[in-house]
Amino acid sequence: MDKEVVAWKNKGQKTNVKGYQIFYIKEGSGPNLLILHGYPFNTFEWKSVWKNLVKDYTVFTFDYLGMGFSDKPKNHDYSFQEHCEMVNSLIEQWGIKQTHILSHDLGVSIVQELLARDLASQNYFKIQSVVFMNGGLFMDSYKPRMIQRLLSQSPKPIGKLLSKLLTKKKLEKSIKTIFGPNTQPTDQLINQFWDILNYNDGKSIAYLIGRLVFDKLNHQKRWISAMQNTKIPMCFINGPNDPNSGIHMAKRYKELIPNPNVKLLRKGIGHWPQIEDPGGVLSYYQDFRNEINKLLNGTSLD
């Protein structure tokens, strides 16, 4: 396994959540910040912004069940509800009552469910603010890759076979299509992603988690309503060159969300802003935090 991936794994620890071993990292000092990763890898995708974030915040992150260094049950029905229950259980274990959230890809859907639960007073904790990055917020604008469609919409036996047939070369080809033209992933990053996907035979169940892509259709009305009615400050930091959820998703966000706060990164940035333009993400995130503090007339959200 790549030495940087090993070093990341060594930063964290595991805890029992609902009978499963869940990998998490807690580091830094300052206001609480929960960061949620995407599919199909893990928290390692935050590596390029991690050192800067922990200077200003107490940062919490974890690998979802079925992904990264957490347990990967094979005969399991994965769901957004379960992911949110894991979030609530971990936050209770960590002993925190409130947190800001930064999310990407699959993480944005988990946050949408958390926002809906917040309106119904169903979370253990208070959400202080939310930042979405590239992800399928609105299914009428989301454009999943063919590999996502195959893994998520095929009958389970076929999905299982497709997961088995997935090679590093095929993964590389798929990933490169959603990075920007001038911010393409290095060979090392492809190898790192491959190591993470294969850890504890994770590749064999990628299709089970991938099926959540179209499960979002069942929650869209409730999730969008939550986004439209919440009083929690929200922001969308967007890599516009992402064919999945780039500029078209940012435009849809502006159409659907009242008083939309959208921050577009430079033109060539794709699906992984925190990897492709970590400086831009950090700058926009700090701008957002400054904005919401200013709106409260200098009263800190922290």
N, C-alpha and C positions, 0 to 999 in steps of 0.2 A: 504494500500500500504506500502511496506517495507520502513523503516525509511531512509535507505541510498538512495533509489530511490527518496523519497520525498525531501531529502536534495539536491540531484542532480537537481531535478526540480526547487527547490528554488534558485539555483545558476544562473539560466538563466532568460530570458524574451522572450516575443513574439513581433514580428513585422509583419506588413502586407506586403506580397510579392505577387503581381499579384492577389490580392483579397483573399488570404489565410493567416491565422495566422501561422507563422513559429517560432518554438522554437529555440533559439540560446544561446550560452554562449560565452562571450569574457572576457578573463582574462590574466594577466601577463604583462610583459614588455620585450622589445627586438625586434628582427626581427619577421616579421609576419609569422605565421604558421597556415595553414588551415588543419584541420584533418577531414576526411570523414569516416563515420561508415559503417557497413555492414547491411545485411538483416538477420532476420526480426525485429531486435530490434532498438537500437538508440545510441546516443552519450554516454550513460552510460557505454558502453563497453570500453571507454577510461579512466575510473575512476582510474585504478591502475597506470597509467603513467601520469596522469594529473598534480599532484602537482610538479613533477620534470620538466615537460615541461614548465609550466608557470613561473618557476624560470629563464629560459633562453630566452623564446619567448613570444610574444603576440599571444596567441592561440585563434583561432576562430573555432567554430564548430556549427553544427546545425542538427536538426532532419529533415530528408527528408519529403516532403509532403506524407501523408499516413502512417507515422511511428512515433513512440515515442510520444512526447508531441505536435507535430504539427497537424494541421487539417488533417482529414481523410475522404475526400469526397468518397462516395460509388459508385456514377455513374461517373466514371472518367477514362480516358485512361492515365495511367502512362507511362512515357517514359524517356529514357536517355536524350533526347533533353530538356525536361522540367526540369529535375534535373540540367542540366548545366545552363539553363536560371535562375534557382533559385540561383545557385552559383554566377553567374554574378550580379544578382540584389542585393543579400546580400552584396557582396564585394563593390558594388557601394554605398550602404547604409552605410556600415562601413567606407567608405572614404579611402580605401586603394588602392594603384595602383599596388602593387606587393606582392607576397607571395610564400613561400615554401608550399608544400603539402605533407601530410602523409595520406595514404589511406589503407583501409582494405575491403575485400570481395566486396560487391556491389560498394563500394567507388572506387575500382580500375577501374571498368568499366566507372564510371563517369569521372575519370581522363583520361582514354583513349579517351573519347569523347572531353574533354577539350584540350588534346594535338592535336587532329585533327583540332579542331577549332583554336588553336594557330597558326598552320601552315597556316591557311587561314585568319589569323588576325581577328578572329571573337569574341575574348574575350575582356572584358572590362579591364582586368588586365594582368600583366606580370607574368608568372609562372617562379619562380626562380630555383626550383628543385622539383623533385618528388620521393617519396618513395612508392612503392607498398608493401603490405603484402599479405598474403594468399587470393587469389581470382581467379576468372575465367578469367584470362588474355587471354588464348588461348583455344578455345572451342574444338580443337582436342585433348587436354590433360586434359580438365576439366571433373571431375567425380561427377556430382550432386547426392545427396542422393535421395532415392526413393520418399520420401515425397516431395522433390523439383520437381521431375518429375511429380508426380501426381497433385500438385498444379499448375504447370506452363503449362502442356501440355494437361490437360483435358479441355473439353468444359466449358465455364463459369458457367453454372448451376451446373455442377459436382464439379468444383473448389470451388464454393460457399458452396456447401454441405460439401465438405472435410474440408474447413476452419471451418465450424460450428462444425464438429465432432472431431476436434483436441482437445485433452485433455492435461493437464499438464504432465501426465504420458507419453503420446506419444511424446510430445515435449522433455521431459527429455531423453527418449531413443534415439531420433534422435541427440540431442546435444552431448550426451556422446560418440557417435561413432566417432565424429570428434575432440574431445579433446584427448590429449596424455594419455597413460596408467597410468602415474604417476602424471598427472596434471588434474585429473577429476574435474568437477565443483562441488562445494558444494551444499547442499540442499538450502542454502540461495540464491546462485546465480541463481539456477533454479527458485526459487520463485520470484526473482527480474526480471528475464527475462519474466516470466509469467505475472507479474504485468504490465510490459512495453508493452507487446504484447496486453494485454486486455484493456489498457488505451483507453478510448473513443471508445470502441468496435472495436479496431484495428484488432483483430483476424478475424473478419468477412470479412475483405478485404485483408488479407494476400495473398490470391491467385492472386489478381489483380497485386500486386507488384512482386510476385513470377514469373509471366509470363515474366518478363524482362530477366529471365535466358536464355531463348532460343531466345529472340529477339537479343541477342548479335551476333548470327550467321549472321544477316543482316548487321552488322557493322564491322566484323572481318577484312576484307581486308583493309578497310580505317584506322581502328584503328592500326593495326599492321604496316602498312606503316608509320603512324605518329610516332610510337615508333622507327621505324628504321631510320627515317629521321630527327627527332627533334635534336636540339642542346642543349636542356635542360638536365642538369645532372639528371640521373635516377639511382635508386637502388631498388633491390628486396630483402626484408628481409623475409625469409621463415621459417615457422615451418614445418620441413620435414615429420612429422608423420601424416599430414593431408591427409586423403584418397581422399578429394575433389581436393585440389590444393597444395599438399606438394612437396616432392622431385621431382616427375615427372614433375610438373609445373616449378620448378627451372631449370631442365634440358632442358625443351623446351625453356625457356627464354634464356638460353645460346646459343641454336641453332639458334634462330631467331633474337636476338638483337645484334647489333655491339658493341664491347667492353663492354660486359655485366658485371655489378657490382652486384653480387649475394652474399648475406650474409646468410649462413645457421645457424639457431639456433641449440641448442643441440638436440641430436637424438630423444628424446621423445616428443618434442613440436609439438602440433597439429595446428588446424585451427585458434585459437584465441591467437596468440603470446603475445599480449599486456595484456592478462589476465593470461596466463600460464607462461610467462617468461618476466615480465615487465622490469626487470633489463637488460636482454639480448637485448630487443628491444631498450631501452634507450641507451645502450652502442653502439650498431650497428648504431643507428641513429646519435649519436654524431660522430662516426668514419666517417660516410658518409659526414657529414657537414665539418669535418676537411679535408677530401680528396678533396672535390670540392674547398674549399678555397685554398688549397695547389696547385691545378692545375692552379689556377688563379694567381700563384706566390705571394700569400699573399694578393691579392686584394679580399676584402670581397664581397660575393654575397648579403650581407644584405643591 
